[in-house]
Each structure stands twice: as structure tokens, then as C-alpha cells.
Amino acid sequence: MHGLENIEELPEGEIHLAIGSFDGVHLGHQKLIDAAIEAARKSKGISVVLTFWPHPTVVLKKQNPTLTIMPPEVKNHFLEERGVDVVIQEAFTENLAMTSAKEFIEMLKKTFPELKMVYVGENFHFGHKKEGDVEFLRKEGAGLGFSVLQEPYATYKGEIISSSRVREALHKGQIEDANEMLGYAYYSTGLVIEKEMKKEYPTLNIVWRPELKPRYGVYAIRAKAGKSKEFKGIANYGIAPTVKNDADPMLQVHLFETEEWGVGDFITVEWLHFIRSEEKFESREALERQIKKDIEEAKSTLKYLY
């Protein structure tokens, strides 16, 4: 991963470049990125993704910036795992925001002399005050020797899939809808800092601090550590108001099978089904009765879905 200013020398071959913030890398993003990967492979060229951090709204809408679905390191790893040859994470700064559309295009051509094709979404805008659009990019690109592929939107339930729509689904606990739009199970990866065994339902307590916090509540999940087998289970994400009422939310995972994970392990949790919102119970005993019901629902759901 590099920025445009410190990019290392690329292997020889024509460049197929996808540009976007790609927060969450949902199905629409995947169509665009896969087109670049496929074309690069056919031409024995290089697939490149140019993405940005922080999210442009941190600069352009300082009072109300977008809370992102994925931290940059997770997004970049996801892109590399998908088959992108080079991921470039460009710092979105005041200077970049002031760059004109024409200057941005010239910068691309200077950085990638072998640029063959640029891949963008239908609503792509760039440059100072979003003055550049797809048609401007196509017109300027023709004079500089590269073409533009504009990928049509992907849809779900008759509406366009967007990162903002995925964010809304996560905020509402509509995890199945979020997963359908993402094209994979929403997941979190964090460090186990505590393994609570002195209770009926032992948990792995995981530190995980996303910008965009999903709805506090109980979820049916799958979990794994590294390349281990997957275990089904249940998770609570929130402040544990009955027993702790923490200031910061914690991800607590209870697995249905015995495993050897413990403090210091990094656990990846796939969120599969929303069971209920987090709530404060009158006693620990009442909480444990509800947990028993939650586990029954999670087991039934996971058996049916997976």
C-alpha cells in the first residue's frame, strides 16, 4: 500500500485503475474492482485501486463527517485478498480537495504513464467542488491515451446499493440486509482481553472500536482465529448495562463448542442474524434466562441458514 507521492516502481504492463473511497467494498464496488482485475489479467497488466483516507467528508464536511464501515487497514487487506495487484491509499487533505479536476487527471497520467483504463461508478465526481464528472474524465482521458469504464450500479430490493445504505442497515441492526448488500458477512476483528469463565455462559471479551458502531444488541455469529475452524455462537455488542454499564462498547462472544482461544488471541467474528436490542434487566438471573432464550434462537437460526 502506498500514496501517490511515494509509490514504488510498478511492474511493466498497462495499468487498469479503479478509483473510489470503497467504504465497505460492497457488491457495487466489487463489480467495478473485479472488472479492473479481470481486464488486467487478460492483458497481462497491473490492477490498481486508488482509495482515500481519511474519508473525504472529514475534510469537506468537518461538522458531520461520515463514520466509516471499515478501517483503512481492513479495507486494503480485503482488496489485496480479492486480487488487486497494488492498493494506493492517498491521504485526503485540504490540498487534494483544492486540486482541480484537470490537475487531478494530469497527476494520474504522470503517476501511471502506462494508464490504459480508469474504472469508476456512475455517480463519480472529483476535483475542487466536484467539478469533474465521468464525461469530463472520459474526454480528458481520450487526449491522454486512456479510456474510462463506467460500471452500472448494483441493486438490492430494487434500490441502488451504496455505502450509506449499508451504514443505515448496520445502524438499525438489519444485519441480513447489510450482508446481502456487502456480498459477504459483515465482520469484526479484535483482541481478546478477557476470558470470563465464572458464569453459566462463558465469554471471550473482545476489544473492537469501529467508527460506525452497529446497533447495540445480541447477534448470532460465526467466529474463527486465524486459519482455525469456524465456531458458531452468540455475541453481545454494547455496554452490558445489567452487569457493567461500560463507557465504551465491548464485543462479548459465547461459542456453542469448546475452543482453545484466550487472552491475546485475535478473533474474527462474522455477524449473521440480529436477535434483539441490548437492554438492562432487573437482575443477573433475569439476564441469564434471556441469554438462554437468545442461544436457542441463535442455534435455530444458524442451523436453518448455515
VEXGUSE-688219 format. One record per residue (C-alpha): residue in three letters; z, x, y. Coordinates in Angstrom, 3 decimals. Layout:
<pts>
(pt 'ALA',(Z,X,Y))
...
</pts>
This chain:
<pts>
(pt 'MET',(0.000,0.000,0.000))
(pt 'HIS',(-0.981,1.361,3.417))
(pt 'GLY',(-1.598,0.341,7.014))
(pt 'LEU',(-4.994,0.736,8.666))
(pt 'GLU',(-3.816,3.798,10.577))
(pt 'ASN',(-2.612,5.748,7.532))
(pt 'ILE',(-4.913,4.554,4.781))
(pt 'GLU',(-5.702,7.240,2.253))
(pt 'GLU',(-9.273,8.118,1.357))
(pt 'LEU',(-10.727,5.351,-0.777))
(pt 'PRO',(-12.787,5.917,-3.912))
(pt 'GLU',(-16.543,5.763,-3.456))
(pt 'GLY',(-18.183,2.367,-3.602))
(pt 'GLU',(-18.843,-0.676,-1.464))
(pt 'ILE',(-15.794,-2.450,-0.076))
(pt 'HIS',(-15.037,-6.129,-0.716))
(pt 'LEU',(-12.305,-7.066,1.754))
(pt 'ALA',(-10.129,-10.216,1.723))
(pt 'ILE',(-8.153,-10.854,4.921))
(pt 'GLY',(-5.161,-13.133,5.453))
(pt 'SER',(-1.387,-13.449,5.544))
(pt 'PHE',(-1.484,-14.850,1.993))
(pt 'ASP',(2.147,-16.017,2.025))
(pt 'GLY',(2.985,-17.232,-1.466))
(pt 'VAL',(-0.507,-16.302,-2.737))
(pt 'HIS',(-1.175,-19.949,-3.673))
(pt 'LEU',(-4.233,-21.300,-5.502))
(pt 'GLY',(-6.402,-21.271,-2.379))
(pt 'HIS',(-5.551,-17.641,-1.718))
(pt 'GLN',(-6.186,-16.776,-5.358))
(pt 'LYS',(-9.711,-18.234,-5.252))
(pt 'LEU',(-10.526,-16.050,-2.263))
(pt 'ILE',(-8.944,-12.876,-3.631))
(pt 'ASP',(-10.432,-13.359,-7.109))
(pt 'ALA',(-13.902,-13.671,-5.565))
(pt 'ALA',(-13.440,-10.265,-3.926))
(pt 'ILE',(-12.107,-8.713,-7.143))
(pt 'GLU',(-14.970,-10.092,-9.235))
(pt 'ALA',(-17.682,-9.012,-6.780))
(pt 'ALA',(-16.198,-5.518,-6.512))
(pt 'ARG',(-16.108,-5.129,-10.271))
(pt 'LYS',(-19.711,-6.266,-10.649))
(pt 'SER',(-20.893,-3.765,-8.039))
(pt 'LYS',(-18.501,-1.016,-9.208))
(pt 'GLY',(-16.997,-1.192,-5.742))
(pt 'ILE',(-13.465,-1.481,-4.381))
(pt 'SER',(-11.493,-4.697,-3.848))
(pt 'VAL',(-9.203,-4.518,-0.831))
(pt 'VAL',(-6.727,-7.020,0.588))
(pt 'LEU',(-5.702,-6.721,4.234))
(pt 'THR',(-2.478,-8.604,4.836))
(pt 'PHE',(0.117,-8.545,7.618))
(pt 'TRP',(3.854,-8.101,8.081))
(pt 'PRO',(5.802,-9.500,9.744))
(pt 'HIS',(4.243,-12.939,9.711))
(pt 'PRO',(2.123,-13.304,12.888))
(pt 'THR',(4.370,-16.102,14.163))
(pt 'VAL',(7.196,-13.569,14.591))
(pt 'VAL',(5.125,-12.199,17.491))
(pt 'LEU',(3.187,-15.294,18.540))
(pt 'LYS',(5.962,-17.895,18.193))
(pt 'LYS',(9.140,-15.920,18.715))
(pt 'GLN',(11.318,-19.006,19.187))
(pt 'ASN',(10.164,-20.609,15.956))
(pt 'PRO',(8.724,-18.048,13.534))
(pt 'THR',(7.578,-19.055,10.069))
(pt 'LEU',(10.047,-18.400,7.259))
(pt 'THR',(8.035,-16.782,4.502))
(pt 'ILE',(7.878,-17.735,0.833))
(pt 'MET',(7.566,-14.146,-0.407))
(pt 'PRO',(8.980,-10.868,0.915))
(pt 'PRO',(6.195,-8.337,1.501))
(pt 'GLU',(7.048,-6.099,-1.446))
(pt 'VAL',(6.863,-9.052,-3.860))
(pt 'LYS',(3.570,-10.264,-2.405))
(pt 'ASN',(1.997,-6.827,-2.542))
(pt 'HIS',(3.105,-6.295,-6.139))
(pt 'PHE',(1.709,-9.727,-7.029))
(pt 'LEU',(-1.658,-8.788,-5.524))
(pt 'GLU',(-1.775,-5.486,-7.371))
(pt 'GLU',(-0.853,-7.172,-10.651))
(pt 'ARG',(-3.693,-9.633,-10.097))
(pt 'GLY',(-6.172,-6.763,-9.985))
(pt 'VAL',(-6.613,-5.833,-6.311))
(pt 'ASP',(-7.539,-2.148,-6.075))
(pt 'VAL',(-5.994,-1.490,-2.660))
(pt 'VAL',(-3.446,-3.552,-0.715))
(pt 'ILE',(-3.196,-2.771,3.002))
(pt 'GLN',(-0.165,-4.144,4.810))
(pt 'GLU',(-0.851,-3.964,8.523))
(pt 'ALA',(2.039,-4.251,10.979))
(pt 'PHE',(1.511,-7.338,13.138))
(pt 'THR',(2.527,-6.146,16.586))
(pt 'GLU',(2.073,-7.163,20.207))
(pt 'ASN',(-0.777,-4.659,20.434))
(pt 'LEU',(-2.548,-6.159,17.431))
(pt 'ALA',(-2.071,-9.654,18.857))
(pt 'MET',(-3.778,-8.487,22.068))
(pt 'THR',(-6.743,-6.962,20.244))
(pt 'SER',(-9.958,-8.856,20.935))
(pt 'ALA',(-11.973,-10.332,18.083))
(pt 'LYS',(-14.791,-7.868,18.701))
(pt 'GLU',(-12.418,-4.897,18.759))
(pt 'PHE',(-10.834,-6.061,15.502))
(pt 'ILE',(-14.225,-6.223,13.775))
(pt 'GLU',(-15.123,-2.772,15.056))
(pt 'MET',(-11.813,-1.468,13.742))
(pt 'LEU',(-12.599,-2.893,10.308))
(pt 'LYS',(-16.004,-1.228,10.199))
(pt 'LYS',(-14.542,2.103,11.361))
(pt 'THR',(-11.826,1.946,8.708))
(pt 'PHE',(-14.246,0.845,5.984))
(pt 'PRO',(-17.676,2.424,6.580))
(pt 'GLU',(-18.845,1.057,3.215))
(pt 'LEU',(-17.766,-2.503,4.020))
(pt 'LYS',(-20.069,-4.872,2.128))
(pt 'MET',(-18.380,-8.282,2.254))
(pt 'VAL',(-15.431,-9.893,4.034))
(pt 'TYR',(-13.694,-12.842,2.343))
(pt 'VAL',(-11.837,-15.411,4.481))
(pt 'GLY',(-10.657,-19.001,4.309))
(pt 'GLU',(-12.334,-21.935,6.041))
(pt 'ASN',(-9.902,-22.027,8.960))
(pt 'PHE',(-9.832,-18.268,9.563))
(pt 'HIS',(-9.246,-17.221,13.186))
(pt 'PHE',(-8.494,-13.782,14.555))
(pt 'GLY',(-8.304,-11.740,17.724))
(pt 'HIS',(-6.496,-12.366,21.004))
(pt 'LYS',(-5.623,-16.064,21.333))
(pt 'LYS',(-7.560,-16.698,18.091))
(pt 'GLU',(-10.845,-16.283,19.936))
(pt 'GLY',(-12.697,-15.195,16.788))
(pt 'ASP',(-13.707,-17.591,14.023))
(pt 'VAL',(-15.769,-17.366,10.834))
(pt 'GLU',(-19.095,-17.820,12.612))
(pt 'PHE',(-18.292,-15.065,15.100))
(pt 'LEU',(-17.272,-12.785,12.233))
(pt 'ARG',(-20.491,-13.584,10.389))
(pt 'LYS',(-22.660,-12.952,13.472))
(pt 'GLU',(-20.991,-9.651,14.353))
(pt 'GLY',(-20.901,-8.563,10.724))
(pt 'ALA',(-24.652,-9.015,10.360))
(pt 'GLY',(-25.169,-6.405,13.044))
(pt 'LEU',(-22.734,-4.009,11.391))
(pt 'GLY',(-24.067,-4.310,7.871))
(pt 'PHE',(-21.565,-6.603,6.152))
(pt 'SER',(-21.647,-10.251,5.089))
(pt 'VAL',(-18.936,-12.924,5.131))
(pt 'LEU',(-17.925,-15.226,2.302))
(pt 'GLN',(-16.027,-18.311,3.428))
(pt 'GLU',(-14.079,-19.735,0.494))
(pt 'PRO',(-13.616,-23.558,0.478))
(pt 'TYR',(-10.101,-24.959,0.421))
(pt 'ALA',(-8.292,-25.660,-2.830))
(pt 'THR',(-6.715,-29.114,-3.027))
(pt 'TYR',(-3.794,-30.788,-4.781))
(pt 'LYS',(-3.279,-34.550,-4.915))
(pt 'GLY',(-6.232,-34.959,-2.582))
(pt 'GLU',(-4.867,-32.744,0.187))
(pt 'ILE',(-5.537,-29.137,1.163))
(pt 'ILE',(-3.194,-26.569,-0.353))
(pt 'SER',(-1.569,-24.441,2.328))
(pt 'SER',(1.420,-22.122,2.562))
(pt 'SER',(3.102,-24.596,4.915))
(pt 'ARG',(2.681,-27.361,2.338))
(pt 'VAL',(4.258,-25.154,-0.340))
(pt 'ARG',(7.136,-24.362,2.028))
(pt 'GLU',(7.741,-28.058,2.618))
(pt 'ALA',(7.810,-28.758,-1.123))
(pt 'LEU',(10.346,-25.975,-1.703))
(pt 'HIS',(12.478,-27.213,1.185))
(pt 'LYS',(12.554,-30.688,-0.379))
(pt 'GLY',(13.239,-29.456,-3.910))
(pt 'GLN',(9.821,-30.634,-5.104))
(pt 'ILE',(9.529,-27.619,-7.359))
(pt 'GLU',(6.907,-29.053,-9.718))
(pt 'ASP',(4.598,-29.766,-6.773))
(pt 'ALA',(5.215,-26.291,-5.367))
(pt 'ASN',(4.390,-24.722,-8.736))
(pt 'GLU',(1.177,-26.728,-9.063))
(pt 'MET',(0.019,-25.530,-5.633))
(pt 'LEU',(1.067,-21.952,-6.280))
(pt 'GLY',(-0.650,-21.848,-9.654))
(pt 'TYR',(2.409,-20.170,-11.174))
(pt 'ALA',(6.136,-20.853,-11.411))
(pt 'TYR',(7.993,-20.100,-8.180))
(pt 'TYR',(10.304,-17.220,-8.936))
(pt 'SER',(13.099,-15.110,-7.553))
(pt 'THR',(14.199,-11.612,-8.498))
(pt 'GLY',(17.655,-10.337,-7.727))
(pt 'LEU',(20.527,-8.090,-8.749))
(pt 'VAL',(23.336,-9.396,-10.970))
(pt 'ILE',(26.559,-8.593,-9.110))
(pt 'GLU',(28.954,-10.560,-11.300))
(pt 'LYS',(29.093,-11.979,-14.810))
(pt 'GLU',(31.600,-14.821,-14.917))
(pt 'MET',(32.839,-15.353,-18.487))
(pt 'LYS',(36.203,-17.020,-17.876))
(pt 'LYS',(34.899,-20.564,-17.850))
(pt 'GLU',(33.161,-23.054,-20.118))
(pt 'TYR',(29.728,-22.271,-18.758))
(pt 'PRO',(29.438,-18.511,-18.094))
(pt 'THR',(27.058,-17.474,-15.348))
(pt 'LEU',(25.168,-14.492,-14.039))
(pt 'ASN',(25.671,-14.406,-10.276))
(pt 'ILE',(22.590,-13.005,-8.568))
(pt 'VAL',(22.102,-11.792,-5.003))
(pt 'TRP',(18.848,-13.208,-3.652))
(pt 'ARG',(18.188,-13.702,0.052))
(pt 'PRO',(14.762,-15.219,0.784))
(pt 'GLU',(13.644,-16.026,4.306))
(pt 'LEU',(12.661,-19.522,3.218))
(pt 'LYS',(15.597,-20.991,1.312))
(pt 'PRO',(14.636,-23.603,-1.293))
(pt 'ARG',(16.680,-26.788,-1.407))
(pt 'TYR',(20.263,-26.144,-2.479))
(pt 'GLY',(20.790,-27.637,-5.897))
(pt 'VAL',(20.539,-27.398,-9.659))
(pt 'TYR',(17.310,-26.407,-11.400))
(pt 'ALA',(16.031,-25.989,-14.948))
(pt 'ILE',(14.827,-22.390,-15.223))
(pt 'ARG',(13.495,-19.581,-17.370))
(pt 'ALA',(14.772,-16.042,-16.898))
(pt 'LYS',(13.978,-12.537,-18.040))
(pt 'ALA',(14.948,-8.958,-17.277))
(pt 'GLY',(12.063,-6.505,-17.219))
(pt 'LYS',(9.871,-6.971,-20.278))
(pt 'SER',(12.545,-8.777,-22.299))
(pt 'LYS',(12.005,-12.143,-23.929))
(pt 'GLU',(12.431,-15.206,-21.755))
(pt 'PHE',(15.559,-17.339,-21.956))
(pt 'LYS',(15.811,-20.963,-20.912))
(pt 'GLY',(18.700,-22.080,-18.789))
(pt 'ILE',(20.007,-23.778,-15.709))
(pt 'ALA',(20.686,-22.430,-12.236))
(pt 'ASN',(22.574,-23.476,-9.163))
(pt 'TYR',(21.362,-22.201,-5.818))
(pt 'GLY',(23.711,-22.794,-2.933))
(pt 'ILE',(27.177,-22.163,-1.559))
(pt 'ALA',(29.206,-23.580,-4.513))
(pt 'PRO',(31.238,-25.950,-2.299))
(pt 'THR',(33.613,-27.110,-5.057))
(pt 'VAL',(34.954,-23.695,-6.058))
(pt 'LYS',(33.795,-21.149,-3.459))
(pt 'ASN',(32.066,-22.645,-0.404))
(pt 'ASP',(30.456,-19.279,0.315))
(pt 'ALA',(28.961,-18.443,3.675))
(pt 'ASP',(25.752,-17.204,2.050))
(pt 'PRO',(23.990,-18.963,-0.821))
(pt 'MET',(24.176,-17.457,-4.305))
(pt 'LEU',(21.934,-17.950,-7.323))
(pt 'GLN',(24.091,-18.662,-10.390))
(pt 'VAL',(22.321,-18.737,-13.757))
(pt 'HIS',(23.659,-20.102,-17.045))
(pt 'LEU',(21.484,-19.384,-20.093))
(pt 'PHE',(21.359,-21.505,-23.243))
(pt 'GLU',(21.174,-18.470,-25.544))
(pt 'THR',(23.226,-15.317,-25.765))
(pt 'GLU',(21.799,-12.317,-23.936))
(pt 'GLU',(22.966,-8.814,-23.098))
(pt 'TRP',(22.333,-8.816,-19.365))
(pt 'GLY',(25.103,-7.995,-16.977))
(pt 'VAL',(26.117,-6.452,-13.679))
(pt 'GLY',(23.437,-4.108,-12.349))
(pt 'ASP',(20.501,-5.802,-14.072))
(pt 'PHE',(17.587,-7.203,-12.085))
(pt 'ILE',(16.779,-10.722,-13.284))
(pt 'THR',(13.627,-12.704,-12.601))
(pt 'VAL',(14.198,-16.467,-12.525))
(pt 'GLU',(11.347,-18.999,-12.727))
(pt 'TRP',(12.221,-22.335,-11.126))
(pt 'LEU',(10.747,-25.187,-13.181))
(pt 'HIS',(12.461,-28.529,-12.532))
(pt 'PHE',(14.789,-29.870,-9.825))
(pt 'ILE',(17.759,-31.732,-11.323))
(pt 'ARG',(19.978,-32.640,-8.375))
(pt 'SER',(21.184,-31.527,-4.971))
(pt 'GLU',(24.256,-29.346,-4.690))
(pt 'GLU',(27.385,-31.367,-3.940))
(pt 'LYS',(31.147,-30.972,-3.620))
(pt 'PHE',(33.190,-32.508,-6.449))
(pt 'GLU',(36.804,-33.631,-6.289))
(pt 'SER',(37.862,-31.112,-8.934))
(pt 'ARG',(36.586,-28.305,-11.142))
(pt 'GLU',(36.894,-30.673,-14.109))
(pt 'ALA',(34.573,-33.195,-12.444))
(pt 'LEU',(32.133,-30.384,-11.704))
(pt 'GLU',(32.124,-29.248,-15.331))
(pt 'ARG',(31.482,-32.806,-16.545))
(pt 'GLN',(28.461,-32.941,-14.254))
(pt 'ILE',(27.301,-29.496,-15.397))
(pt 'LYS',(27.313,-30.757,-18.987))
(pt 'LYS',(25.000,-33.614,-17.939))
(pt 'ASP',(22.818,-31.187,-15.973))
(pt 'ILE',(22.458,-28.955,-19.028))
(pt 'GLU',(21.432,-31.900,-21.188))
(pt 'GLU',(18.757,-32.876,-18.656))
(pt 'ALA',(17.548,-29.275,-18.347))
(pt 'LYS',(17.265,-28.856,-22.115))
(pt 'SER',(15.395,-32.152,-22.446))
(pt 'THR',(13.023,-31.298,-19.598))
(pt 'LEU',(12.321,-27.766,-20.779))
(pt 'LYS',(11.717,-28.961,-24.332))
(pt 'TYR',(9.219,-31.531,-23.039))
(pt 'LEU',(7.452,-29.287,-20.503))
(pt 'TYR',(7.635,-25.956,-22.272))
</pts>
